[in-house]
Amino acid sequence: MSLLDVAVKAAKQAGNLMEKRMDTDKRVNYKTSSHDLVTEVDQECEKIIRETLQASYPDHQVLGEEGVEAGSEASRAALEAAREAEYLWIIDPIDGTTNFVHRFPFFCVSIGIAHQGEIIAGVIFDPVQNELFVAEKGKGATLNGERIRVSQEKTLETSLLATGFPAGIREARQVNINGILELGTKCRNIRTAGSAALHLAYVASGRLTGFWEIDLNAWDLAAGALLVKEAGGRVTDTTGQPYHIGVRNILATNGLIHDSVQRTLKDVKATGFES
């Protein structure tokens, strides 16, 4: 099986479990705060994904959210320890755990594959909508096998944007709110649905014009960033520097409004890089 075939198999297996458990009681624990949740289903899904990946590629390294201690510093350290691996699978078994806990149907499996530090393939699977987003470097992006492209809005005024509220750090939430308050007066509207990976998939498929958020992790972004690029969009950090797997403050758009969003975030000190 190819890398993508294995990623799709793993994502669907985990997604099927998520769908079955969506309406059942779950054991909810806190990570860094009451906003940062984990359930036994997250852990079961990661186990399924790891076993599927390692059955085909036992020599590859896996970086998964539930295998890393909570907090920004721990996730940075885990990525630094793994990023030199020849092949690194970057997985989020349930992106949107808070949604999953509350039975709000906006969550997904996200699997990115890096070769020598560069994302070469990505899969995002939404089991509720049965939507499979797939991207391979240089080969485009698809949704359920059909080619997808970013939207063509040319101005902020005609754009639908999305962002989120970082789970762990209160200051990061306030920074994102500053961006919302400013961009909300300039764009058509803003959505905050609770899954960075699905927001990125929606930018890739033209449902959103752009997405930004600060203090995210590699597993939130790896697959979605490649989807946006392969669908014709642009992905950078919030200061406009090129995306890499260590980026935590993300800006992804259709490309046409990218500079306008970036300048606005800079003007109101909402890039996440301000001291």
Salt bridges, closest charged atoms under 4 A:
GLU40 OE2 - ARG21 NH2 2.82
GLU44 OE1 - ARG21 NH1 3.98
GLU46 OE2 - ARG50 NE 3.01
GLU51 OE2 - LYS47 NZ 2.67
GLU65 OE2 - LYS31 NZ 3.05
GLU66 OE1 - LYS31 NZ 3.38
GLU73 OE2 - ARG76 NH1 2.53
GLU80 OE2 - ARG83 NH1 2.69
GLU86 OE2 - HIS115 NE2 3.81
GLU118 OE2 - LYS137 NZ 2.72
GLU131 OE2 - ARG207 NH2 2.81
GLU136 OE2 - LYS139 NZ 3.72
GLU182 OE2 - LYS186 NZ 3.61
ASP215 OD1 - ARG248 NH2 3.23
ASP259 OD1 - ARG234 NH1 2.89
